[in-house]
Amino acid sequence: MTLPIYLLAQAPVESSTMGTLDMVLFFVAVIGVIAFGIWQGNKETKGEAESGGAAGYFLAGRGLTWWLVGFSLIAANISTEQFVGMSGQAADWLGMAIASYEWMAAITLVVVAFVFLPKLLRCGIYTIPEFLEYRYGVVSRTVMAISTLVILVGVPTASVIYSGAKVVSVFFAGQQVFGLDLGSITVGCWIIGLSAAAYVFVGGLKACAWTDLIWGAALIAGGAVVMSLALTAMKDANPQDLMETKVANSSATVADLEKAGGWDRFMLLNHGKDGEAVAVEGENMSGGKLHMIRPKSDPAIPWTALVLGLWIPNFFYWGLNQYIVQRTLGSKSLAEGQKGIVFAAALKLIIPFVVVIPGILCFNLYSKDLRAEAMKKNNLILATIETADATGKLSVHPVTGNFAKVDQANTIKVIEHNARVLGEKVDIVDATPEKLTQVNTDLLAIAAAKQVPVGTKLIGYDYDAAFPMLLRKLMKPGITWFVLAAIFGAVVSSLASMLNSASTIATIDIFQKLKPHSTQDQLVGMGKFFTVLFVLISCLIAPNLGNPAFGGIFTFIQEFQGFISPGVLMVFLFGFMVPRAPRFLGWLGILVNVVLYAYLYLFQGGIPFLNRMAICFGVVFAVMTVITLVKPMEKPVVMPTTDLIALESSKTAKVWAVGVVIATLALYVYFW
């Protein structure tokens, strides 16, 4: 599933110098793959358009093979939010626990292949909202379609464009091509947006699938290159320097490290001897980083979330998210779709090794550089605090535990500032970093009660700079172009998927409902029109996301899934499993979830995000169950059945699925 968005703007590392050969190879690779996608999509969809243009353009003529489906799912899913956000959280206190987003997704995909996909393909639908009309009515379909479009175009699409532009600006700062400043965020946004829109416009889903095949394979290969270089650097690093980054309960010694290779050093430094994991935000050296299970109090992934909470966004994302599911709806047959999904599940098991582990390795290798990057940010915030004290525009500022450890003097200044703003007195004479952190936490609680604005957090390490830092430190001439092209391709693939699915929903769920007698050519034409419209809107929004005024939007994105995903997931589960559930439950289940989650968010903020989702999921289930028992439909709903594709399940996929589940459980046991 998609992670909470941590953009590369939070990681302003110095630009890397690329040689002329690397730059030429990078542009040749990117332009070549996009041209290949346009050629394939145009070639394939022309033939399909003669017999069914909409199916040819929006669903690749329902002709995607399993390997296209599998790689396309991965390429659509992975973007800079993984390479920046997931690596950053791994470098911080979460470590391998963040890999649950990937490994639980593998099991989720297996369930989607054999429970969700047969029911969706059997109806012959183009979009997820379309299923709601067949099961619950046109109102449910329309509401979900409009909501999906607003969110998809205005938030994640614009955010992917912006984060991709940051990748371009970091690596090409100060360089120009055809008079364009590649270090400009605005220029980067238009490059990213138009690159994706070009082959979506011409070739639709088929073009996306073929380019995803290349980008997906390159993405895994590029990540493997980075991990290999990082492990080599770990083997050659000074053991004394590495000791400064070991977790608090590691028993490793300098002598142990001197005798160990790269992987063994990684394990010695990050594995707690007693398996403890301490949930203190920002305390990167508390507890082992190689444990999947986090305490109940963990603010990000408590162990309770593994029981239910994390499954909800996983099933919502992989089973009901249009820009992901559209690949499976375009499968040649149910068997091909199932094999493709299970193949993607197997690839998900690899992702933590090329994203999560490199993040942890970066902290071991370059913690001082991450600290220096943090200080650049902190100095700006400290200057702002001094200005605020002089002008009277006051707010309080959080500090992380690591900031208190590495910069005790400025921590005291921040606490004294916060106390002055709140009119409180504090006792911080001879206080330890732990005590200082607690005092400031208490002040922030007072600030919340008094509704005093909260400013930017001061940090000890810039963890979100972890993966960009590895690229800056480890890339060598001759391979930089390949790794950068793979990451760039991941951004473009995700964006292309979003544009394709947004245009599909706008055309099929809205335009076609308004003009039901539209020809196939008109539908394809509107799909292309919406692709251009949506990329223009997103490219206009994207450059502004770096403005500090948008600082709260990413927290909103992180929380937003909770407002809709538990309710939508339960509505679909009832639609799949309970044919006598009343039609009005389609909108009622979603509404109950919105109201309950809003209450928990506003008045029970201490409950972890994923646990709130679990509570909403349970309550919506109870409400829908009671109503169905009290007032079931007289006759069960009969869903339509298509004869456009073969609906026989794949025995081969079932065997692969068992292997994926066993491998996932084995990884959890190893990193338990």
C-alpha positions as CSV (number, residue, x, y, z in Angstrom):
1,M,0.0,0.0,0.0
2,T,0.9,3.6,-0.2
3,L,2.8,4.9,2.8
4,P,2.1,8.3,4.4
5,I,3.8,10.7,2.1
6,Y,7.3,11.9,3.2
7,L,8.5,14.0,0.4
8,L,12.1,14.5,-0.7
9,A,11.6,18.2,0.1
10,Q,12.4,17.1,3.6
11,A,15.8,15.8,2.5
12,P,17.6,18.7,0.8
13,V,20.9,16.9,0.4
14,E,23.6,18.5,-1.7
15,S,23.3,17.8,-5.4
16,S,25.3,14.9,-6.9
17,T,27.6,15.6,-9.8
18,M,26.8,13.6,-12.8
19,G,29.2,13.2,-15.6
20,T,28.3,13.9,-19.2
21,L,28.1,10.2,-20.1
22,D,25.7,9.5,-17.1
23,M,23.5,12.4,-18.1
24,V,23.3,11.3,-21.7
25,L,22.6,7.7,-20.8
26,F,19.9,8.8,-18.3
27,F,18.0,10.8,-20.8
28,V,18.4,8.2,-23.5
29,A,17.0,5.6,-21.1
30,V,14.0,7.7,-20.0
31,I,13.1,8.9,-23.5
32,G,13.6,5.5,-24.9
33,V,11.3,3.7,-22.4
34,I,8.6,6.3,-22.8
35,A,8.9,6.1,-26.6
36,F,8.7,2.3,-26.4
37,G,5.5,2.6,-24.2
38,I,3.9,5.0,-26.8
39,W,4.8,2.6,-29.6
40,Q,3.5,-0.5,-27.9
41,G,0.3,1.2,-26.6
42,N,-0.5,2.8,-29.9
43,K,0.2,-0.4,-31.8
44,E,-1.9,-2.6,-29.5
45,T,-4.8,-0.2,-28.8
46,K,-5.4,0.6,-32.4
47,G,-6.3,-3.0,-33.0
48,E,-8.5,-3.2,-29.9
49,A,-10.2,0.1,-30.7
50,E,-11.8,-1.3,-33.8
51,S,-13.7,-3.9,-31.8
52,G,-14.1,-2.1,-28.5
53,G,-12.3,1.3,-28.1
54,A,-13.0,1.9,-24.4
55,A,-11.9,-1.6,-23.4
56,G,-8.8,-1.2,-25.6
57,Y,-7.8,2.2,-24.1
58,F,-8.9,1.9,-20.5
59,L,-8.3,-1.8,-19.9
60,A,-5.7,-2.6,-22.5
61,G,-8.3,-4.6,-24.4
62,R,-8.6,-6.9,-21.4
63,G,-5.5,-8.6,-22.7
64,L,-2.7,-8.2,-20.1
65,T,-0.6,-11.3,-19.4
66,W,0.5,-12.3,-15.9
67,W,4.0,-10.9,-16.1
68,L,2.7,-7.5,-17.4
69,V,0.1,-7.4,-14.5
70,G,2.7,-8.3,-11.9
71,F,5.4,-5.8,-12.9
72,S,2.8,-3.1,-13.5
73,L,1.4,-3.5,-10.0
74,I,4.8,-3.1,-8.5
75,A,5.8,-0.1,-10.7
76,A,2.5,1.6,-10.0
77,N,3.0,1.1,-6.3
78,I,6.6,2.0,-5.7
79,S,7.6,5.7,-5.8
80,T,9.7,8.2,-3.9
81,E,7.5,7.8,-0.9
82,Q,9.1,4.4,-0.4
83,F,12.6,5.5,-1.3
84,V,12.4,8.5,0.9
85,G,9.7,7.8,3.6
86,M,10.2,4.1,4.1
87,S,14.0,4.3,4.1
88,G,13.9,7.3,6.5
89,Q,11.6,5.6,9.0
90,A,13.8,2.5,8.8
91,A,16.9,4.6,9.6
92,D,15.0,6.1,12.5
93,W,13.5,4.0,15.3
94,L,11.2,1.8,13.3
95,G,13.9,-0.2,11.5
96,M,12.6,-3.5,9.9
97,A,9.1,-3.0,11.5
98,I,8.3,-0.6,8.6
99,A,8.7,-3.6,6.3
100,S,5.3,-4.8,7.4
101,Y,3.8,-2.5,4.9
102,E,5.4,-4.6,2.2
103,W,5.3,-8.1,3.6
104,M,1.7,-7.9,4.8
105,A,0.9,-6.6,1.4
106,A,2.2,-9.9,0.0
107,I,-0.4,-11.9,1.9
108,T,-3.1,-9.2,1.1
109,L,-2.4,-9.7,-2.6
110,V,-2.9,-13.4,-2.3
111,V,-6.3,-12.8,-0.8
112,V,-7.2,-10.2,-3.4
113,A,-6.3,-12.7,-6.2
114,F,-8.6,-15.4,-5.0
115,V,-11.4,-13.5,-3.2
116,F,-11.7,-10.0,-4.7
117,L,-10.6,-10.5,-8.3
118,P,-13.0,-13.2,-9.3
119,K,-16.0,-11.2,-8.1
120,L,-14.8,-8.0,-9.8
121,L,-13.9,-9.7,-13.1
122,R,-17.2,-11.6,-13.2
123,C,-19.1,-8.3,-13.4
124,G,-17.1,-7.1,-16.3
125,I,-16.6,-3.7,-14.7
126,Y,-14.2,-0.9,-15.8
127,T,-14.0,0.9,-12.4
128,I,-14.4,0.1,-8.7
129,P,-17.2,2.7,-8.2
130,E,-19.1,0.8,-11.0
131,F,-19.4,-2.2,-8.8
132,L,-21.2,-0.1,-6.1
133,E,-23.9,0.8,-8.6
134,Y,-24.6,-2.9,-9.4
135,R,-24.7,-3.8,-5.7
136,Y,-26.0,-0.7,-3.9
137,G,-27.2,1.9,-6.4
138,V,-26.2,4.8,-8.6
139,V,-25.8,7.3,-5.6
140,S,-23.1,5.2,-4.0
141,R,-21.3,4.9,-7.3
142,T,-21.4,8.7,-8.0
143,V,-20.4,9.7,-4.6
144,M,-17.4,7.4,-4.6
145,A,-16.4,8.4,-8.1
146,I,-16.4,12.1,-7.4
147,S,-14.6,11.7,-4.1
148,T,-12.0,9.5,-5.7
149,L,-11.3,12.0,-8.4
150,V,-10.9,15.0,-6.1
151,I,-8.6,13.2,-3.8
152,L,-6.6,11.4,-6.6
153,V,-5.9,14.5,-8.7
154,G,-5.5,17.1,-6.0
155,V,-3.4,15.2,-3.5
156,P,-1.5,12.0,-4.3
157,T,-1.0,12.8,-8.0
158,A,0.2,16.3,-7.3
159,S,2.4,15.0,-4.5
160,V,4.0,12.3,-6.7
161,I,4.8,15.0,-9.3
162,Y,6.3,17.2,-6.6
163,S,8.4,14.5,-5.0
164,G,9.6,13.4,-8.5
165,A,10.6,16.9,-9.2
166,K,12.7,17.0,-6.1
167,V,14.6,14.0,-7.3
168,V,15.3,15.8,-10.6
169,S,16.3,19.0,-8.8
170,V,18.6,17.3,-6.3
171,F,20.6,15.4,-9.0
172,F,20.6,18.1,-11.7
173,A,20.9,21.2,-9.6
174,G,22.7,24.0,-11.6
175,Q,22.4,22.1,-14.9
176,Q,20.5,23.2,-17.9
177,V,19.1,21.3,-21.0
178,F,17.7,23.3,-23.9
179,G,17.7,26.4,-21.7
180,L,15.6,24.7,-18.9
181,D,17.0,24.9,-15.4
182,L,16.8,21.3,-14.1
183,G,17.3,22.5,-10.6
184,S,13.9,24.3,-10.7
185,I,11.0,22.6,-8.9
186,T,8.6,24.0,-11.4
187,V,10.5,22.7,-14.4
188,G,10.9,19.3,-12.7
189,C,7.1,19.2,-12.1
190,W,6.3,19.7,-15.8
191,I,9.0,17.3,-16.9
192,I,7.6,14.6,-14.6
193,G,3.9,15.3,-15.4
194,L,4.3,15.6,-19.2
195,S,6.5,12.4,-19.3
196,A,3.8,10.4,-17.7
197,A,0.9,12.0,-19.6
198,A,2.5,11.5,-23.0
199,Y,2.2,7.7,-23.1
200,V,-1.0,7.6,-21.1
201,F,-2.6,10.0,-23.6
202,V,-1.5,7.9,-26.7
203,G,-1.6,4.3,-25.4
204,G,-3.8,4.2,-22.3
205,L,-3.3,1.2,-19.9
206,K,-1.4,-0.9,-22.4
207,A,1.3,1.7,-22.7
208,C,1.5,2.0,-18.9
209,A,1.8,-1.8,-18.6
210,W,4.7,-2.1,-21.1
211,T,6.7,0.8,-19.6
212,D,5.9,-0.6,-16.1
213,L,7.5,-3.9,-17.2
214,I,10.8,-2.1,-17.8
215,W,10.6,0.3,-14.8
216,G,9.6,-2.4,-12.4
217,A,12.5,-4.6,-13.3
218,A,14.9,-1.7,-13.3
219,L,13.6,-0.5,-9.9
220,I,14.4,-3.8,-8.2
221,A,17.8,-4.1,-10.0
222,G,18.7,-0.5,-9.1
223,G,17.7,-1.0,-5.5
224,A,19.8,-4.1,-5.4
225,V,22.8,-2.2,-6.7
226,V,22.4,0.4,-3.9
227,M,22.2,-2.3,-1.3
228,S,25.2,-4.1,-2.6
229,L,27.3,-0.9,-2.6
230,A,26.1,-0.1,0.9
231,L,27.1,-3.5,2.3
232,T,30.5,-3.2,0.6
233,A,30.9,0.2,2.3
234,M,29.8,-1.3,5.6
235,K,32.5,-4.0,5.3
236,D,35.2,-1.3,4.7
237,A,34.0,1.1,7.3
238,N,35.9,2.0,10.5
239,P,34.6,-0.3,13.3
240,Q,35.0,2.5,15.9
241,D,32.8,4.9,13.9
242,L,30.2,2.1,13.4
243,M,30.0,1.5,17.1
244,E,28.5,5.0,17.6
245,T,25.4,3.9,15.7
246,K,24.7,0.5,17.3
247,V,21.3,0.1,19.1
248,A,21.3,0.5,22.8
249,N,20.9,-3.2,23.7
250,S,23.4,-4.5,21.1
251,S,26.2,-6.6,22.6
252,A,28.6,-5.9,19.6
253,T,32.2,-4.9,20.3
254,V,34.9,-3.4,18.1
255,A,36.5,-6.8,18.1
256,D,33.3,-8.4,16.8
257,L,33.0,-5.8,14.0
258,E,36.7,-6.2,13.0
259,K,36.1,-9.9,12.3
260,A,32.7,-9.5,10.5
261,G,31.7,-8.9,6.9
262,G,29.2,-6.3,5.7
263,W,26.0,-8.3,6.5
264,D,27.3,-9.6,9.8
265,R,28.2,-6.0,10.8
266,F,24.7,-4.9,9.9
267,M,23.2,-7.6,12.1
268,L,25.6,-7.0,15.1
269,L,24.9,-3.2,15.1
270,N,21.1,-3.3,14.8
271,H,20.0,-6.5,16.5
272,G,19.1,-6.1,20.2
273,K,20.4,-9.0,22.3
274,D,17.2,-9.5,24.2
275,G,14.8,-8.6,21.4
276,E,13.5,-5.4,23.1
277,A,12.0,-2.6,21.1
278,V,11.4,0.7,22.8
279,A,8.7,3.0,21.3
280,V,10.1,6.5,21.7
281,E,9.8,8.7,18.7
282,G,13.1,9.9,17.4
283,E,15.1,7.5,19.7
284,N,16.9,5.8,16.9
285,M,19.3,4.0,19.3
286,S,16.6,2.6,21.6
287,G,15.9,-1.1,21.1
288,G,16.8,-3.3,18.1
289,K,16.0,-2.2,14.6
290,L,15.7,-5.7,13.2
291,H,12.5,-6.7,15.1
292,M,9.2,-6.7,13.3
293,I,7.2,-6.4,16.6
294,R,6.9,-3.0,18.2
295,P,5.4,-2.2,21.6
296,K,1.7,-1.4,22.0
297,S,2.7,2.2,22.7
298,D,4.6,2.7,19.4
299,P,3.2,5.8,17.6
300,A,3.6,4.3,14.1
301,I,3.2,0.5,14.0
302,P,2.2,-1.0,17.4
303,W,2.0,-4.8,17.5
304,T,-1.8,-4.4,17.8
305,A,-1.9,-2.9,14.3
306,L,-0.6,-6.2,12.9
307,V,-3.6,-8.0,14.3
308,L,-6.2,-5.9,12.4
309,G,-5.3,-2.2,11.8
310,L,-2.7,-2.6,9.1
311,W,-4.8,-5.1,7.2
312,I,-7.5,-2.5,6.6
313,P,-5.5,0.0,4.5
314,N,-3.7,-2.9,2.8
315,F,-7.0,-4.5,1.6
316,F,-8.4,-1.1,0.7
317,Y,-5.3,-0.2,-1.3
318,W,-4.6,-3.4,-3.1
319,G,-8.2,-4.6,-3.6
320,L,-10.3,-1.4,-4.1
321,N,-7.9,1.3,-5.2
322,Q,-8.7,2.1,-8.9
323,Y,-5.2,3.0,-10.0
324,I,-3.9,-0.4,-8.7
325,V,-6.9,-2.6,-9.4
326,Q,-7.2,-1.3,-13.0
327,R,-4.2,-3.5,-13.9
328,T,-6.0,-6.6,-12.8
329,L,-9.3,-5.6,-14.4
330,G,-7.3,-5.5,-17.7
331,S,-6.2,-9.2,-17.3
332,K,-6.6,-11.5,-20.3
333,S,-8.4,-14.0,-18.0
334,L,-9.0,-14.6,-14.3
335,A,-6.1,-17.1,-14.3
336,E,-3.7,-14.6,-15.9
337,G,-4.8,-12.0,-13.4
338,Q,-4.3,-14.3,-10.4
339,K,-0.9,-15.4,-11.6
340,G,0.1,-11.7,-12.1
341,I,-1.1,-10.7,-8.6
342,V,0.7,-13.6,-7.0
343,F,3.8,-12.7,-8.9
344,A,3.6,-9.1,-7.6
345,A,3.2,-10.5,-4.1
346,A,6.4,-12.4,-4.5
347,L,8.1,-9.2,-5.7
348,K,6.8,-7.4,-2.6
349,L,8.9,-9.7,-0.4
350,I,12.0,-8.3,-2.1
351,I,11.2,-4.6,-1.7
352,P,12.4,-4.2,2.0
353,F,15.8,-5.6,1.0
354,V,16.2,-2.8,-1.5
355,V,14.5,0.0,0.4
356,V,14.3,-0.7,4.1
357,I,17.7,-2.3,4.8
358,P,19.6,0.4,2.8
359,G,17.9,3.0,5.1
360,I,19.2,1.3,8.2
361,L,22.7,0.9,6.6
362,C,22.7,4.6,5.8
363,F,22.4,5.5,9.5
364,N,25.2,3.1,10.3
365,L,27.5,4.5,7.6
366,Y,26.6,8.2,7.5
367,S,24.9,9.2,10.7
368,K,27.1,12.3,11.0
369,D,26.0,13.4,7.5
370,L,22.4,12.9,8.5
371,R,23.0,15.0,11.6
372,A,24.6,17.7,9.5
373,E,21.6,17.8,7.2
374,A,19.3,18.1,10.2
375,M,21.4,21.0,11.5
376,K,20.8,22.9,8.3
377,K,17.1,22.7,9.0
378,N,17.4,23.3,12.7
379,N,19.4,26.5,12.2
380,L,16.6,27.9,10.0
381,I,14.0,27.0,12.7
382,L,16.2,28.5,15.5
383,A,16.6,31.7,13.5
384,T,12.8,31.8,13.1
385,I,12.4,31.4,16.9
386,E,14.6,34.3,17.6
387,T,12.7,36.4,15.1
388,A,9.4,35.4,16.6
389,D,10.6,36.4,20.1
390,A,11.4,39.8,18.7
391,T,8.2,40.3,16.8
392,G,5.8,38.6,19.2
393,K,4.6,36.1,16.5
394,L,4.9,33.2,18.9
395,S,4.5,29.4,18.6
396,V,5.9,26.5,20.5
397,H,8.3,23.9,18.9
398,P,8.6,20.2,19.5
399,V,12.1,18.5,19.9
400,T,13.0,14.9,19.3
401,G,14.9,12.9,21.8
402,N,17.9,12.8,19.5
403,F,18.0,16.5,19.1
404,A,18.1,16.8,22.9
405,K,21.1,14.3,22.9
406,V,23.1,15.9,20.1
407,D,22.4,19.6,20.9
408,Q,21.6,20.1,24.5
409,A,22.3,23.8,24.6
410,N,19.8,24.7,21.8
411,T,17.3,22.2,23.4
412,I,17.4,24.3,26.5
413,K,16.9,27.5,24.5
414,V,13.8,26.0,22.7
415,I,12.3,24.8,26.0
416,E,12.8,28.3,27.6
417,H,11.2,29.8,24.5
418,N,8.2,27.5,24.8
419,A,7.9,28.2,28.5
420,R,7.9,32.0,27.8
421,V,5.2,31.6,25.2
422,L,3.0,29.6,27.5
423,G,3.7,31.7,30.6
424,E,5.0,28.6,32.4
425,K,8.1,28.0,34.6
426,V,10.3,25.0,34.1
427,D,13.1,23.4,36.1
428,I,15.8,22.3,33.7
429,V,18.9,22.8,35.7
430,D,21.3,19.9,35.2
431,A,18.6,18.1,33.3
432,T,19.4,15.0,31.2
433,P,18.4,14.8,27.5
434,E,15.6,12.4,28.5
435,K,14.4,14.9,31.2
436,L,14.6,17.8,28.7
437,T,12.5,15.9,26.2
438,Q,9.9,15.1,28.8
439,V,9.7,18.7,30.0
440,N,9.1,19.9,26.4
441,T,6.5,17.2,25.9
442,D,4.6,18.5,28.9
443,L,4.8,22.0,27.6
444,L,3.3,20.9,24.3
445,A,0.4,19.3,26.1
446,I,-0.2,22.7,27.8
447,A,0.1,24.4,24.4
448,A,-2.6,22.0,23.0
449,A,-4.9,22.8,25.9
450,K,-4.4,26.6,25.3
451,Q,-4.6,26.2,21.6
452,V,-1.2,27.8,21.0
453,P,0.2,27.2,17.5
454,V,2.8,24.5,17.2
455,G,5.8,25.2,14.9
456,T,8.3,23.0,13.1
457,K,10.0,20.1,15.0
458,L,13.7,20.3,15.7
459,I,15.4,17.0,14.9
460,G,18.7,15.3,15.7
461,Y,19.0,13.5,12.3
462,D,17.4,14.1,8.9
463,Y,16.3,10.5,8.4
464,D,14.4,11.3,5.3
465,A,17.7,12.1,3.6
466,A,18.9,8.5,4.1
467,F,18.3,7.1,0.6
468,P,19.4,10.3,-1.2
469,M,22.5,10.3,1.0
470,L,23.3,6.7,-0.1
471,L,23.0,7.8,-3.7
472,R,25.2,10.8,-3.1
473,K,27.9,8.8,-1.3
474,L,27.9,5.5,-3.2
475,M,27.1,6.2,-6.8
476,K,30.0,5.7,-9.2
477,P,30.4,7.0,-12.8
478,G,28.8,4.5,-15.2
479,I,26.0,3.3,-12.8
480,T,24.5,6.6,-11.6
481,W,22.4,6.9,-14.7
482,F,20.9,3.5,-14.3
483,V,19.9,3.9,-10.6
484,L,18.6,7.4,-11.2
485,A,16.6,6.3,-14.2
486,A,15.0,3.4,-12.3
487,I,13.9,5.8,-9.5
488,F,12.7,8.4,-12.0
489,G,10.8,5.6,-13.8
490,A,9.2,4.6,-10.5
491,V,7.8,8.1,-10.1
492,V,6.6,8.3,-13.7
493,S,5.0,4.9,-13.5
494,S,3.0,5.8,-10.3
495,L,1.9,9.1,-11.9
496,A,0.9,7.4,-15.2
497,S,-1.2,4.9,-13.2
498,M,-2.9,7.7,-11.3
499,L,-3.7,9.7,-14.5
500,N,-4.9,6.6,-16.3
501,S,-7.3,5.6,-13.5
502,A,-8.5,9.2,-12.9
503,S,-9.4,9.5,-16.6
504,T,-11.1,6.2,-16.6
505,I,-13.3,7.1,-13.6
506,A,-14.1,10.5,-15.0
507,T,-15.1,9.0,-18.4
508,I,-16.9,5.8,-17.4
509,D,-18.4,6.8,-14.0
510,I,-19.3,10.4,-14.8
511,F,-19.3,11.3,-18.5
512,Q,-20.9,8.0,-19.7
513,K,-23.6,8.3,-17.0
514,L,-24.4,11.8,-18.3
515,K,-24.3,10.7,-21.9
516,P,-25.1,7.0,-22.0
517,H,-25.3,6.8,-25.8
518,S,-21.7,7.9,-26.3
519,T,-19.7,6.1,-29.0
520,Q,-16.5,4.2,-28.3
521,D,-14.5,6.9,-30.0
522,Q,-16.1,9.6,-27.9
523,L,-15.2,7.7,-24.7
524,V,-11.6,7.3,-25.8
525,G,-11.5,10.9,-26.7
526,M,-12.9,12.0,-23.4
527,G,-10.3,9.7,-21.7
528,K,-7.5,11.6,-23.4
529,F,-9.1,14.9,-22.7
530,F,-9.3,14.1,-19.0
531,T,-5.7,12.9,-18.9
532,V,-4.5,16.3,-20.2
533,L,-6.9,18.2,-17.9
534,F,-5.8,16.3,-14.8
535,V,-2.1,16.5,-15.5
536,L,-2.4,20.3,-16.0
537,I,-4.3,20.7,-12.7
538,S,-1.8,18.5,-10.8
539,C,1.3,20.3,-12.4
540,L,-0.2,23.7,-11.4
541,I,-0.7,22.5,-7.8
542,A,2.5,20.5,-7.4
543,P,5.1,23.3,-7.2
544,N,3.2,25.0,-4.4
545,L,3.5,21.9,-2.1
546,G,7.0,23.1,-1.0
547,N,5.5,26.2,0.5
548,P,5.5,26.1,4.4
549,A,1.9,27.0,4.3
550,F,1.1,23.5,3.1
551,G,3.0,21.9,6.0
552,G,-0.2,20.4,7.4
553,I,-1.4,18.7,4.2
554,F,0.9,15.7,4.5
555,T,-0.4,14.9,8.0
556,F,-3.9,15.2,6.5
557,I,-2.9,12.7,3.8
558,Q,-1.6,10.4,6.4
559,E,-4.8,10.5,8.3
560,F,-7.2,10.7,5.4
561,Q,-7.4,7.0,4.6
562,G,-8.8,6.4,8.0
563,F,-11.8,8.6,7.2
564,I,-12.8,6.4,4.2
565,S,-11.0,3.1,3.9
566,P,-12.5,1.0,6.8
567,G,-16.1,2.0,5.8
568,V,-15.5,1.4,2.0
569,L,-13.8,-1.9,2.7
570,M,-16.6,-3.2,4.8
571,V,-19.2,-2.0,2.3
572,F,-17.5,-4.0,-0.4
573,L,-17.1,-7.0,1.8
574,F,-20.8,-7.0,2.5
575,G,-21.4,-6.5,-1.2
576,F,-19.2,-9.6,-1.9
577,M,-20.4,-11.9,0.9
578,V,-24.0,-10.8,1.9
579,P,-26.4,-10.7,-1.0
580,R,-29.4,-9.7,1.2
581,A,-27.7,-6.7,2.8
582,P,-30.0,-3.6,2.1
583,R,-28.9,-1.3,-0.7
584,F,-28.8,1.8,1.5
585,L,-25.9,0.3,3.5
586,G,-23.7,1.3,0.6
587,W,-23.8,5.0,1.7
588,L,-24.6,4.4,5.3
589,G,-21.5,2.3,6.1
590,I,-19.2,5.0,4.6
591,L,-21.0,7.7,6.5
592,V,-20.8,5.9,9.9
593,N,-17.1,5.5,9.3
594,V,-16.5,9.2,8.5
595,V,-18.4,10.4,11.6
596,L,-16.8,7.9,14.0
597,Y,-13.3,8.4,12.7
598,A,-13.7,12.2,12.9
599,Y,-14.7,11.8,16.6
600,L,-11.7,9.5,17.4
601,Y,-9.3,11.9,15.5
602,L,-10.6,15.0,17.2
603,F,-11.2,13.8,20.7
604,Q,-9.2,10.6,21.1
605,G,-5.9,11.6,19.4
606,G,-3.8,9.4,21.7
607,I,-5.1,6.3,19.9
608,P,-2.6,5.2,17.2
609,F,-3.8,5.9,13.6
610,L,-4.0,2.2,12.7
611,N,-5.9,1.3,15.9
612,R,-8.5,4.0,15.1
613,M,-9.0,2.4,11.8
614,A,-9.5,-1.0,13.4
615,I,-12.1,0.5,15.8
616,C,-14.1,2.0,12.9
617,F,-13.9,-1.2,10.9
618,G,-15.4,-3.1,13.9
619,V,-18.2,-0.6,14.5
620,V,-19.2,-0.4,10.8
621,F,-19.3,-4.2,10.7
622,A,-21.5,-4.3,13.8
623,V,-23.9,-1.6,12.4
624,M,-24.2,-3.3,9.0
625,T,-24.7,-6.7,10.5
626,V,-27.4,-5.6,12.9
627,I,-29.3,-3.8,10.1
628,T,-29.0,-6.7,7.8
629,L,-30.3,-9.1,10.4
630,V,-33.2,-6.8,11.3
631,K,-34.1,-5.7,7.7
632,P,-32.7,-8.0,5.1
633,M,-33.7,-7.7,1.4
634,E,-36.6,-9.9,0.4
635,K,-34.6,-11.1,-2.6
636,P,-30.8,-11.3,-2.9
637,V,-29.0,-9.0,-5.3
638,V,-27.9,-10.8,-8.4
639,M,-24.8,-9.3,-9.9
640,P,-24.2,-9.3,-13.7
641,T,-21.8,-11.8,-15.3
642,T,-19.6,-11.2,-18.3
643,D,-18.6,-13.6,-21.0
644,L,-15.8,-11.4,-22.2
645,I,-13.0,-13.3,-20.5
646,A,-12.4,-16.8,-19.1
647,L,-13.3,-17.0,-15.4
648,E,-11.6,-20.3,-14.5
649,S,-9.3,-20.0,-11.5
650,S,-5.6,-20.8,-11.8
651,K,-4.2,-23.9,-10.1
652,T,-0.6,-22.7,-10.8
653,A,-1.3,-19.4,-9.0
654,K,-2.6,-21.3,-6.0
655,V,0.6,-23.2,-5.7
656,W,2.6,-20.0,-6.0
657,A,0.4,-18.3,-3.5
658,V,1.1,-21.0,-0.9
659,G,4.8,-20.4,-1.5
660,V,4.5,-16.7,-1.0
661,V,2.6,-17.1,2.3
662,I,5.2,-19.5,3.6
663,A,8.0,-17.2,2.5
664,T,6.3,-14.2,4.2
665,L,5.9,-16.1,7.5
666,A,9.5,-17.3,7.3
667,L,10.7,-13.6,7.0
668,Y,8.6,-12.6,10.0
669,V,10.1,-15.5,12.0
670,Y,13.6,-14.5,11.0
671,F,13.1,-10.8,11.9
672,W,10.6,-11.4,14.8
